[in-house]
Amino acid sequence: MISDHAPPWAVVDATWPPAAQQVLGPWTIRQGLGGGKRVSAASAEQSVGSDEIDAAEAAMKDLGQPALFTIRDRAQPAQQNLDDQLAARGYECVDPTNFYSAPVADIATETPPRVSMFSVWEPLEIQREIWATGGIGPARQTIMQRAQGPKTSLLMRWDDHPAGTGFVAIHGSVAMVHALEVLPHQRRKGVARWAMRQAAFWAQDQGAMTLTVFCTKENIAANQLYGSLGMQLVGQYHYRMKKELS
């Protein structure tokens, strides 16, 4: 398991990397190029003041991005302080997200049905179409290309038809699942559960020890899935952004 149940933010940046990032005082400023919040949000690991928030806002404006911040575990005093300052500035809480983790060996226990789950790189065109259908367009698919180190896509088939896709990458001994997407008419059939097992078997073959995944709190079905697999809730995060940008 992850040491002290701490979300491995280095793993996030490595397996779902921004186009570029820079250190600005206490901040990590990310350039997302339209790839979504996770690769565009600024983060700070230590306490910041008003002037430093001003500097982060200016840096994101210079990149042509809206001001967007990640609050990584509000239980930490520095994160709570940043969260409160941003709220006072009119930033709203967006996309509260849960972080799940489990030993790979605990998930790689049942082999998926024959010809149902495949680990392939590069992704096939049908996978790109499935991602696009779920809102994971070219800018986010480019993130997968940027990831270094071991990585694969998950090609899912069910009832002899395409069912879904996903992306898995490894940093250190931790594998992280991203962009898990099941076609609407193939849901409630256990496809996502088998996909997570396939991800675990692939990660195990690569020498990874831990399997992790993020899930927004509002995605009830996915949260139930990860819990039923025995994955533990080990962290949370959310974003802060202005109402007109959310």
ABEGO torsion letter per residue (X at the ends): XBBGGBBBAAAAAAABBBABBBBBEABBBBBAGGAEAAAABBBBABBBBAAAAAAAAAAAAAAGBBBBBBBBGAABAAAAAAAAAAAAAGBBBBGBBBBBBBBAAAABABBBBBGABBBBOBBBAAAAAAAAAAGBBAAAAAAAAABBEBBBBBBBBBGGBBAEBBBBBBBEABBBBBGBBBBAAABGAGAAAAAAAAAAAAAAAAGBABBBBBBBAABAAAAAAAAAAGBBBABBBBBBBBAAAX
